[in-house]
């Protein structure tokens, strides 16, 4: 039986390379991308992080920096478990554009409509470090952490 490869779009704490290696040993970083038509928000509650966690909200005027990973189906199933999918998160698939590269279809997780919630500082710092590491603009992350819609 073959273990097909899938393309995953990470935008929250899974931007952290060490966390992705622990969760998905087969994961291979493909490229940084922008997911258009969405903005970053924090909602729900994570016991692990003791605060709100990243999600995406449709917004035609915005985009979210993210990373594309290629991973095996077994790791996708493990990731579903870490993300609480189905349940806490649902899975979506969209075509995303790489920086200077053509597009590709990728799956990602979003929370069902929930009230925004402040993230824990530790969680926010994990994401902020990854933003800096990949050269992403930190301002949208700060706005999302403060509950801003723009």
C-alpha positions in Angstrom: 0.0 0.0 0.0 1.4 3.4 -1.0 1.3 6.4 1.3 0.2 9.2 -1.0 1.7 12.7 -0.5 -0.6 15.6 0.5 0.0 19.3 0.6 -0.7 21.1 3.9 -0.9 24.8 4.5 0.4 25.8 8.0 -0.4 29.3 9.4 -0.4 29.0 13.2 1.9 27.2 15.6 2.6 24.6 12.9 4.8 27.3 11.3 7.3 26.1 13.9 9.7 23.6 12.3 10.3 21.7 15.5 6.6 21.3 16.2 6.0 20.1 12.7 8.8 17.5 12.9 7.3 16.1 16.1 3.8 16.0 14.7 4.6 14.9 11.2 7.9 13.2 10.7 7.4 13.0 6.9 6.7 16.7 6.5 8.9 18.5 4.0 8.8 22.2 3.7 7.9 23.3 0.1 7.6 27.1 0.2 6.2 30.2 1.9 2.9 31.2 0.4 0.1 33.8 0.8 -3.4 32.5 1.3 -5.6 35.2 -0.2 -9.2 35.9 0.9 -8.6 35.2 4.6 -7.3 37.0 7.6 -5.7 35.5 10.8 -7.8 35.4 14.0 -7.6 33.7 17.4 -10.6 31.9 18.7 -11.8 29.0 20.8 -9.7 27.7 23.7 -6.8 25.3 23.9 -6.1 23.7 27.2 -2.6 22.9 26.0 -1.9 26.6 25.3 -4.3 28.0 27.9 -5.8 30.5 25.4 -7.2 31.1 22.0 -5.6 29.5 19.0 -5.1 30.5 15.4 -7.8 30.2 12.8 -8.7 31.8 9.5 -11.7 34.0 8.8 -12.8 34.8 5.2 -11.9 38.3 4.3 -11.6 39.2 0.5 -9.3 42.1 1.2 -6.7 40.2 3.2 -4.2 37.4 3.0 -2.4 35.3 5.5 1.3 34.3 5.3 1.8 30.5 5.5 4.0 27.6 4.7 3.3 24.7 2.4 4.4 21.3 3.5 4.3 18.0 1.7 3.5 15.1 4.0 2.3 11.5 3.9 -1.3 10.5 4.5 -0.3 8.9 7.8 1.0 12.2 9.0 -2.1 13.9 7.8 -4.2 11.6 10.0 -1.9 12.3 13.0 -2.2 16.1 12.3 -6.0 15.7 12.2 -5.7 14.3 15.8 -3.5 17.2 17.0 -5.9 19.7 15.4 -9.0 18.1 16.8 -10.4 17.5 13.3 -13.3 17.0 13.0 -14.6 18.9 16.0 -12.4 21.8 17.1 -11.3 22.4 13.5 -12.7 21.5 10.1 -10.6 20.8 7.0 -10.7 23.0 3.9 -8.8 22.8 0.6 -7.9 25.8 -1.6 -5.5 26.7 -4.3 -2.7 28.8 -3.0 0.0 30.8 -4.7 3.7 30.5 -3.8 6.1 33.5 -3.9 7.2 33.6 -7.5 5.8 30.1 -8.2 2.6 28.7 -9.6 -0.3 27.6 -7.4 -1.1 24.3 -5.9 -4.0 22.8 -3.9 -3.5 22.5 -0.2 -5.5 21.5 2.8 -5.7 23.5 6.0 -7.7 23.7 9.2 -10.2 26.4 10.3 -12.4 26.6 13.4 -16.1 26.8 13.0 -17.5 30.3 13.7 -16.4 31.1 17.3 -15.9 34.2 19.4 -12.4 35.6 19.2 -10.2 34.8 22.2 -6.9 36.2 23.2 -4.0 33.8 22.6 -1.6 32.9 25.4 1.7 34.7 25.2 3.7 31.5 24.9 1.6 30.4 21.9 1.9 33.8 20.3 5.7 33.8 20.7 5.9 30.5 18.9 4.1 31.9 15.9 6.0 35.2 16.1 9.4 33.4 16.0 8.3 31.5 12.9 7.0 34.8 11.3 10.5 36.3 11.8 12.3 33.2 10.7 10.4 33.2 7.4 10.4 36.9 6.8 6.7 37.4 7.2 5.3 40.8 8.1 4.5 40.6 11.9 1.9 43.4 11.9 -1.1 41.2 10.9 -0.2 38.7 13.7 -0.1 41.5 16.2 -3.5 42.9 14.9 -5.0 39.4 15.2 -3.7 38.9 18.7 -5.3 42.1 19.7 -8.6 41.0 18.2 -8.6 43.5 15.3 -10.5 42.6 12.2 -8.3 44.6 9.8 
